[in-house]
Amino acid sequence: MSAFEEPGGLFSYGEARGEQFRLAAGYIDRILKGEKPADLPVQAPTKFELIINLTTAKALGLTIPASLLSLADELIE
């Protein structure tokens, strides 16, 4: 969960933070083994997550479609 939805953001869609940390650890390992940072390839995120805050939706009087709820990686109730 990002810092956006917990305090009341309605939803967020973006890269999975855990995946980004894993990729960063791989870069650190390669640098510590002697590779130059300038020689490392740029890596784009490959995993994204959708988080929906149902408490905020209810407070705003919104109904989130079931099709969107089924796609969510996390629901905050």
N, CA, C and O atoms as a Tinker XYZ file with bonds, in Angstrom:
   308  protein
     1  N      0.845000   -1.170000    0.000000    73     2
     2  CA     0.000000    0.000000    0.000000    64     1     3
     3  C      0.887000    1.229000    0.000000    63     2     4     5
     4  O      1.918000    1.260000    0.673000    81     3
     5  N      0.498000    2.217000   -0.736000    73     3     6
     6  CA     1.267000    3.455000   -0.745000    64     5     7
     7  C      0.716000    4.405000    0.319000    63     6     8     9
     8  O     -0.307000    4.137000    0.950000    81     7
     9  N      1.403000    5.487000    0.492000    73     7    10
    10  CA     1.002000    6.470000    1.502000    64     9    11
    11  C     -0.231000    7.249000    1.066000    63    10    12    13
    12  O     -0.750000    8.051000    1.842000    81    11
    13  N     -0.708000    7.037000   -0.141000    73    11    14
    14  CA    -1.828000    7.800000   -0.672000    64    13    15
    15  C     -3.188000    7.262000   -0.232000    63    14    16    17
    16  O     -4.047000    8.040000    0.184000    81    15
    17  N     -3.398000    5.958000   -0.315000    73    15    18
    18  CA    -4.733000    5.402000   -0.047000    64    17    19
    19  C     -5.049000    5.316000    1.444000    63    18    20    21
    20  O     -6.192000    5.532000    1.845000    81    19
    21  N     -4.073000    5.009000    2.247000    73    19    22
    22  CA    -4.339000    4.803000    3.678000    64    21    23
    23  C     -4.984000    6.016000    4.342000    63    22    24    25
    24  O     -5.949000    5.845000    5.086000    81    23
    25  N     -4.489000    7.248000    4.103000    73    23    26
    26  CA    -5.132000    8.389000    4.749000    64    25    27
    27  C     -6.420000    8.849000    4.076000    63    26    28    29
    28  O     -7.046000    9.791000    4.561000    81    27
    29  N     -6.840000    8.226000    2.980000    73    27    30
    30  CA    -8.128000    8.583000    2.398000    64    29    31
    31  C     -8.161000    8.743000    0.900000    63    30    32    33
    32  O     -9.199000    9.119000    0.356000    81    31
    33  N     -7.075000    8.476000    0.212000    73    31    34
    34  CA    -7.100000    8.530000   -1.253000    64    33    35
    35  C     -8.068000    7.491000   -1.789000    63    34    36    37
    36  O     -8.180000    6.407000   -1.217000    81    35
    37  N     -8.755000    7.788000   -2.852000    73    35    38
    38  CA    -9.775000    6.882000   -3.390000    64    37    39
    39  C     -9.156000    5.640000   -4.022000    63    38    40    41
    40  O     -9.577000    4.523000   -3.723000    81    39
    41  N     -8.169000    5.817000   -4.885000    73    39    42
    42  CA    -7.503000    4.660000   -5.474000    64    41    43
    43  C     -6.134000    5.073000   -6.005000    63    42    44    45
    44  O     -5.850000    6.258000   -6.177000    81    43
    45  N     -5.312000    4.097000   -6.253000    73    43    46
    46  CA    -4.023000    4.357000   -6.896000    64    45    47
    47  C     -3.688000    3.193000   -7.806000    63    46    48    49
    48  O     -4.108000    2.057000   -7.582000    81    47
    49  N     -2.928000    3.504000   -8.828000    73    47    50
    50  CA    -2.449000    2.500000   -9.765000    64    49    51
    51  C     -1.009000    2.860000  -10.067000    63    50    52    53
    52  O     -0.719000    3.966000  -10.523000    81    51
    53  N     -0.112000    1.929000   -9.813000    73    51    54
    54  CA     1.298000    2.203000  -10.065000    64    53    55
    55  C      2.126000    0.955000   -9.858000    63    54    56    57
    56  O      1.605000   -0.133000   -9.611000    81    55
    57  N      3.438000    1.142000   -9.965000    73    55    58
    58  CA     4.332000   -0.003000   -9.821000    64    57    59
    59  C      4.252000   -0.570000   -8.410000    63    58    60    61
    60  O      4.039000    0.151000   -7.435000    81    59
    61  N      4.428000   -1.871000   -8.335000    73    59    62
    62  CA     4.414000   -2.556000   -7.040000    64    61    63
    63  C      5.710000   -2.211000   -6.309000    63    62    64    65
    64  O      6.801000   -2.485000   -6.810000    81    63
    65  N      5.593000   -1.622000   -5.147000    73    63    66
    66  CA     6.781000   -1.171000   -4.424000    64    65    67
    67  C      7.703000   -2.311000   -4.048000    63    66    68    69
    68  O      8.923000   -2.157000   -4.111000    81    67
    69  N      7.168000   -3.423000   -3.667000    73    67    70
    70  CA     8.006000   -4.564000   -3.313000    64    69    71
    71  C      8.870000   -5.004000   -4.480000    63    70    72    73
    72  O     10.027000   -5.384000   -4.301000    81    71
    73  N      8.306000   -4.953000   -5.670000    73    71    74
    74  CA     9.050000   -5.315000   -6.878000    64    73    75
    75  C     10.173000   -4.321000   -7.122000    63    74    76    77
    76  O     11.274000   -4.714000   -7.508000    81    75
    77  N      9.912000   -3.044000   -6.905000    73    75    78
    78  CA    10.945000   -2.024000   -7.095000    64    77    79
    79  C     12.100000   -2.222000   -6.110000    63    78    80    81
    80  O     13.263000   -2.053000   -6.478000    81    79
    81  N     11.790000   -2.572000   -4.882000    73    79    82
    82  CA    12.842000   -2.823000   -3.889000    64    81    83
    83  C     13.673000   -4.034000   -4.299000    63    82    84    85
    84  O     14.892000   -4.031000   -4.132000    81    83
    85  N     13.033000   -5.062000   -4.829000    73    83    86
    86  CA    13.756000   -6.253000   -5.267000    64    85    87
    87  C     14.704000   -5.911000   -6.411000    63    86    88    89
    88  O     15.851000   -6.359000   -6.426000    81    87
    89  N     14.229000   -5.120000   -7.366000    73    87    90
    90  CA    15.084000   -4.708000   -8.476000    64    89    91
    91  C     16.252000   -3.851000   -7.991000    63    90    92    93
    92  O     17.375000   -3.998000   -8.473000    81    91
    93  N     15.990000   -2.960000   -7.042000    73    91    94
    94  CA    17.056000   -2.113000   -6.496000    64    93    95
    95  C     18.116000   -2.960000   -5.806000    63    94    96    97
    96  O     19.309000   -2.674000   -5.915000    81    95
    97  N     17.692000   -3.991000   -5.103000    73    95    98
    98  CA    18.647000   -4.871000   -4.426000    64    97    99
    99  C     19.550000   -5.554000   -5.451000    63    98   100   101
   100  O     20.741000   -5.737000   -5.197000    81    99
   101  N     19.009000   -5.927000   -6.584000    73    99   102
   102  CA    19.814000   -6.526000   -7.643000    64   101   103
   103  C     20.863000   -5.562000   -8.177000    63   102   104   105
   104  O     21.996000   -5.957000   -8.456000    81   103
   105  N     20.480000   -4.292000   -8.319000    73   103   106
   106  CA    21.434000   -3.279000   -8.764000    64   105   107
   107  C     22.549000   -3.095000   -7.737000    63   106   108   109
   108  O     23.723000   -3.033000   -8.101000    81   107
   109  N     22.193000   -3.010000   -6.480000    73   107   110
   110  CA    23.186000   -2.842000   -5.414000    64   109   111
   111  C     24.163000   -4.007000   -5.408000    63   110   112   113
   112  O     25.370000   -3.816000   -5.268000    81   111
   113  N     23.638000   -5.206000   -5.561000    73   111   114
   114  CA    24.495000   -6.393000   -5.596000    64   113   115
   115  C     25.498000   -6.304000   -6.746000    63   114   116   117
   116  O     26.680000   -6.595000   -6.567000    81   115
   117  N     25.031000   -5.909000   -7.902000    73   115   118
   118  CA    25.918000   -5.816000   -9.069000    64   117   119
   119  C     26.973000   -4.730000   -8.886000    63   118   120   121
   120  O     28.121000   -4.914000   -9.292000    81   119
   121  N     26.604000   -3.608000   -8.286000    73   119   122
   122  CA    27.559000   -2.525000   -8.037000    64   121   123
   123  C     28.615000   -2.978000   -7.027000    63   122   124   125
   124  O     29.804000   -2.709000   -7.202000    81   123
   125  N     28.175000   -3.666000   -5.969000    73   123   126
   126  CA    29.117000   -4.144000   -4.964000    64   125   127
   127  C     30.068000   -5.201000   -5.524000    63   126   128   129
   128  O     31.162000   -5.399000   -4.995000    81   127
   129  N     29.654000   -5.869000   -6.579000    73   127   130
   130  CA    30.520000   -6.861000   -7.217000    64   129   131
   131  C     31.434000   -6.233000   -8.267000    63   130   132   133
   132  O     32.185000   -6.943000   -8.938000    81   131
   133  N     31.377000   -4.896000   -8.417000    73   131   134
   134  CA    32.323000   -4.207000   -9.275000    64   133   135
   135  C     31.792000   -3.595000  -10.549000    63   134   136   137
   136  O     32.547000   -2.917000  -11.246000    81   135
   137  N     30.537000   -3.796000  -10.889000    73   135   138
   138  CA    30.016000   -3.189000  -12.112000    64   137   139
   139  C     29.847000   -1.688000  -11.919000    63   138   140   141
   140  O     29.536000   -1.222000  -10.823000    81   139
   141  N     30.052000   -0.952000  -12.980000    73   139   142
   142  CA    29.881000    0.494000  -12.932000    64   141   143
   143  C     28.391000    0.818000  -13.069000    63   142   144   145
   144  O     27.715000    0.255000  -13.930000    81   143
   145  N     27.873000    1.724000  -12.227000    73   143   146
   146  CA    26.453000    2.085000  -12.324000    64   145   147
   147  C     26.054000    2.572000  -13.716000    63   146   148   149
   148  O     24.933000    2.317000  -14.156000    81   147
   149  N     26.947000    3.265000  -14.412000    73   147   150
   150  CA    26.632000    3.771000  -15.748000    64   149   151
   151  C     26.455000    2.650000  -16.764000    63   150   152   153
   152  O     25.836000    2.849000  -17.810000    81   151
   153  N     27.000000    1.464000  -16.459000    73   151   154
   154  CA    26.895000    0.333000  -17.381000    64   153   155
   155  C     25.644000   -0.516000  -17.151000    63   154   156   157
   156  O     25.345000   -1.408000  -17.945000    81   155
   157  N     24.923000   -0.246000  -16.080000    73   155   158
   158  CA    23.732000   -1.041000  -15.769000    64   157   159
   159  C     22.557000   -0.575000  -16.626000    63   158   160   161
   160  O     22.396000    0.624000  -16.855000    81   159
   161  N     21.748000   -1.500000  -17.094000    73   159   162
   162  CA    20.604000   -1.118000  -17.930000    64   161   163
   163  C     19.493000   -0.460000  -17.107000    63   162   164   165
   164  O     19.347000   -0.713000  -15.911000    81   163
   165  N     18.737000    0.369000  -17.767000    73   163   166
   166  CA    17.563000    0.960000  -17.130000    64   165   167
   167  C     16.473000   -0.100000  -17.135000    63   166   168   169
   168  O     16.216000   -0.732000  -18.160000    81   167
   169  N     15.836000   -0.290000  -15.991000    73   167   170
   170  CA    14.766000   -1.283000  -15.911000    64   169   171
   171  C     13.452000   -0.584000  -15.591000    63   170   172   173
   172  O     13.356000    0.191000  -14.639000    81   171
   173  N     12.466000   -0.867000  -16.388000    73   171   174
   174  CA    11.130000   -0.335000  -16.156000    64   173   175
   175  C     10.357000   -1.318000  -15.281000    63   174   176   177
   176  O     10.614000   -2.521000  -15.325000    81   175
   177  N      9.422000   -0.818000  -14.495000    73   175   178
   178  CA     8.615000   -1.728000  -13.685000    64   177   179
   179  C      7.838000   -2.701000  -14.563000    63   178   180   181
   180  O      7.399000   -2.357000  -15.661000    81   179
   181  N      7.679000   -3.910000  -14.063000    73   179   182
   182  CA     6.947000   -4.932000  -14.813000    64   181   183
   183  C      5.666000   -5.343000  -14.107000    63   182   184   185
   184  O      4.790000   -5.957000  -14.717000    81   183
   185  N      5.550000   -5.013000  -12.840000    73   183   186
   186  CA     4.353000   -5.372000  -12.080000    64   185   187
   187  C      3.706000   -4.100000  -11.546000    63   186   188   189
   188  O      4.359000   -3.261000  -10.926000    81   187
   189  N      2.420000   -3.981000  -11.798000    73   187   190
   190  CA     1.656000   -2.826000  -11.333000    64   189   191
   191  C      0.526000   -3.315000  -10.438000    63   190   192   193
   192  O      0.074000   -4.455000  -10.554000    81   191
   193  N      0.073000   -2.431000   -9.536000    73   191   194
   194  CA    -1.022000   -2.831000   -8.649000    64   193   195
   195  C     -2.063000   -1.725000   -8.552000    63   194   196   197
   196  O     -1.754000   -0.535000   -8.613000    81   195
   197  N     -3.299000   -2.162000   -8.399000    73   195   198
   198  CA    -4.434000   -1.264000   -8.240000    64   197   199
   199  C     -4.953000   -1.436000   -6.816000    63   198   200   201
   200  O     -5.273000   -2.544000   -6.386000    81   199
   201  N     -5.029000   -0.318000   -6.093000    73   199   202
   202  CA    -5.523000   -0.328000   -4.711000    64   201   203
   203  C     -6.725000    0.608000   -4.651000    63   202   204   205
   204  O     -6.658000    1.750000   -5.106000    81   203
   205  N     -7.823000    0.114000   -4.084000    73   203   206
   206  CA    -9.054000    0.902000   -3.989000    64   205   207
   207  C     -9.444000    1.036000   -2.524000    63   206   208   209
   208  O     -9.488000    0.046000   -1.793000    81   207
   209  N     -9.728000    2.264000   -2.097000    73   207   210
   210  CA   -10.158000    2.533000   -0.733000    64   209   211
   211  C    -11.687000    2.619000   -0.724000    63   210   212   213
   212  O    -12.271000    3.629000   -1.115000    81   211
   213  N    -12.314000    1.539000   -0.271000    73   211   214
   214  CA   -13.782000    1.489000   -0.261000    64   213   215
   215  C    -14.380000    2.396000    0.809000    63   214   216   217
   216  O    -15.517000    2.847000    0.668000    81   215
   217  N    -13.637000    2.666000    1.871000    73   215   218
   218  CA   -14.107000    3.580000    2.918000    64   217   219
   219  C    -14.275000    4.981000    2.345000    63   218   220   221
   220  O    -15.275000    5.649000    2.608000    81   219
   221  N    -13.300000    5.422000    1.565000    73   219   222
   222  CA   -13.372000    6.742000    0.928000    64   221   223
   223  C    -14.498000    6.775000   -0.101000    63   222   224   225
   224  O    -15.235000    7.758000   -0.181000    81   223
   225  N    -14.636000    5.714000   -0.884000    73   223   226
   226  CA   -15.709000    5.657000   -1.882000    64   225   227
   227  C    -17.072000    5.785000   -1.206000    63   226   228   229
   228  O    -17.948000    6.500000   -1.692000    81   227
   229  N    -17.244000    5.093000   -0.095000    73   227   230
   230  CA   -18.519000    5.156000    0.630000    64   229   231
   231  C    -18.755000    6.566000    1.164000    63   230   232   233
   232  O    -19.870000    7.083000    1.083000    81   231
   233  N    -17.706000    7.193000    1.713000    73   231   234
   234  CA   -17.833000    8.544000    2.253000    64   233   235
   235  C    -18.198000    9.550000    1.161000    63   234   236   237
   236  O    -18.877000   10.540000    1.435000    81   235
   237  N    -17.760000    9.310000   -0.054000    73   235   238
   238  CA   -18.070000   10.189000   -1.180000    64   237   239
   239  C    -19.379000    9.827000   -1.869000    63   238   240   241
   240  O    -19.816000   10.531000   -2.779000    81   239
   241  N    -20.009000    8.733000   -1.442000    73   239   242
   242  CA   -21.254000    8.295000   -2.049000    64   241   243
   243  C    -21.058000    7.646000   -3.410000    63   242   244   245
   244  O    -21.961000    7.667000   -4.247000    81   243
   245  N    -19.882000    7.069000   -3.633000    73   243   246
   246  CA   -19.578000    6.432000   -4.914000    64   245   247
   247  C    -19.774000    4.928000   -4.842000    63   246   248   249
   248  O    -19.526000    4.303000   -3.811000    81   247
   249  N    -20.214000    4.367000   -5.927000    73   247   250
   250  CA   -20.308000    2.916000   -6.058000    64   249   251
   251  C    -19.256000    2.478000   -7.067000    63   250   252   253
   252  O    -19.280000    2.896000   -8.225000    81   251
   253  N    -18.346000    1.645000   -6.625000    73   251   254
   254  CA   -17.286000    1.156000   -7.502000    64   253   255
   255  C    -17.825000   -0.074000   -8.237000    63   254   256   257
   256  O    -18.298000   -1.009000   -7.591000    81   255
   257  N    -17.767000   -0.096000   -9.561000    73   255   258
   258  CA   -18.287000   -1.239000  -10.317000    64   257   259
   259  C    -17.585000   -2.545000   -9.927000    63   258   260   261
   260  O    -16.387000   -2.563000   -9.648000    81   259
   261  N    -18.346000   -3.616000   -9.914000    73   259   262
   262  CA   -17.801000   -4.929000   -9.560000    64   261   263
   263  C    -16.665000   -5.335000  -10.493000    63   262   264   265
   264  O    -15.723000   -6.006000  -10.072000    81   263
   265  N    -16.752000   -4.931000  -11.752000    73   263   266
   266  CA   -15.685000   -5.281000  -12.698000    64   265   267
   267  C    -14.360000   -4.638000  -12.296000    63   266   268   269
   268  O    -13.301000   -5.237000  -12.487000    81   267
   269  N    -14.407000   -3.426000  -11.740000    73   267   270
   270  CA   -13.191000   -2.758000  -11.277000    64   269   271
   271  C    -12.713000   -3.371000   -9.966000    63   270   272   273
   272  O    -11.510000   -3.535000   -9.761000    81   271
   273  N    -13.629000   -3.705000   -9.094000    73   271   274
   274  CA   -13.265000   -4.341000   -7.820000    64   273   275
   275  C    -12.570000   -5.678000   -8.053000    63   274   276   277
   276  O    -11.654000   -6.040000   -7.314000    81   275
   277  N    -12.997000   -6.406000   -9.066000    73   275   278
   278  CA   -12.387000   -7.704000   -9.338000    64   277   279
   279  C    -10.957000   -7.566000   -9.857000    63   278   280   281
   280  O    -10.167000   -8.504000   -9.745000    81   279
   281  N    -10.622000   -6.423000  -10.417000    73   279   282
   282  CA    -9.269000   -6.184000  -10.926000    64   281   283
   283  C     -8.306000   -5.690000   -9.847000    63   282   284   285
   284  O     -7.090000   -5.733000  -10.033000    81   283
   285  N     -8.847000   -5.222000   -8.723000    73   283   286
   286  CA    -8.010000   -4.626000   -7.672000    64   285   287
   287  C     -7.107000   -5.673000   -7.015000    63   286   288   289
   288  O     -7.513000   -6.811000   -6.777000    81   287
   289  N     -5.873000   -5.253000   -6.731000    73   287   290
   290  CA    -4.937000   -6.090000   -6.006000    64   289   291
   291  C     -5.192000   -6.017000   -4.513000    63   290   292   293
   292  O     -4.919000   -6.963000   -3.773000    81   291
   293  N     -5.727000   -4.862000   -4.074000    73   291   294
   294  CA    -6.013000   -4.683000   -2.649000    64   293   295
   295  C     -7.219000   -3.785000   -2.502000    63   294   296   297
   296  O     -7.372000   -2.810000   -3.238000    81   295
   297  N     -8.088000   -4.118000   -1.537000    73   295   298
   298  CA    -9.242000   -3.310000   -1.202000    64   297   299
   299  C     -9.109000   -2.897000    0.256000    63   298   300   301
   300  O     -8.876000   -3.733000    1.129000    81   299
   301  N     -9.259000   -1.603000    0.513000    73   299   302
   302  CA    -9.207000   -1.097000    1.880000    64   301   303
   303  C    -10.638000   -0.877000    2.330000    63   302   304   305
   304  O    -11.387000   -0.123000    1.710000    81   303
   305  N    -11.014000   -1.547000    3.420000    73   303   306
   306  CA   -12.392000   -1.431000    3.924000    64   305   307
   307  C    -12.409000   -0.795000    5.301000    63   306   308
   308  O    -13.478000   -0.615000    5.885000    81   307
